Amino acid sequence: MFECQTGDADSDAIYSRPIHDVRPSGTTESRPLVLYAYKESESARKNLEFFVKQGLHGRADFVFIFNGETRDSELVPQRRNIRIGMWPEAPLVRLSL
């Protein structure tokens, strides 16, 4: 798991760092990690709303990554097993394999 933080006022740097002790004390079980990447659009918002209503549960950890300027992260509830990362607008990178 990670949490995103922005750099100082003179920098647009964003980095992540590990979050320790996100599970209750004494818990050693492995849990699934669900990553949800989001780029704002009308259809993406509908998908996010559906996922928040139908897909969230307490048996997995969730990381939502919001790309670009958006307030749609407010649709995601605050829970112990949910983290949100905000990333600035970045050019699309395409990989060829």
BELBEL-V191163 format. One record per pair of residues at least 12 apart in sequence whose ideal C-beta (glycine too) atoms are under 8 Angstrom apart, sorted by the first residue. I is the first residue (numbers start at 1). J is the second residue. If there is no record, write none. Layout:
I;J
I;J
This chain:
1;18
1;19
1;22
1;33
1;61
1;63
1;83
2;16
2;17
2;18
2;19
2;63
2;83
2;85
3;16
3;17
3;19
3;83
3;85
4;16
4;84
4;85
4;86
4;87
5;17
12;88
14;86
14;87
14;88
16;85
19;83
22;61
22;80
22;81
31;59
31;60
31;61
31;81
32;59
32;60
32;61
33;60
33;61
33;62
33;63
34;55
34;60
34;61
34;62
34;63
35;63
35;65
36;48
36;51
36;62
36;63
36;64
36;65
37;65
37;67
38;64
38;65
38;66
38;67
38;70
38;72
39;67
39;68
40;66
40;68
40;69
40;70
40;72
45;72
45;75
48;72
48;75
48;76
49;75
52;75
52;76
52;77
56;77
56;79
56;82
58;79
58;81
60;81
61;81
61;82
61;83
62;81
62;82
62;83
63;82
63;83
63;84
63;85
64;76
64;82
64;83
64;84
64;85
65;85
65;87
66;84
66;85
66;86
66;87
67;87
67;89
67;90
68;87
68;88
68;89
69;89
73;86
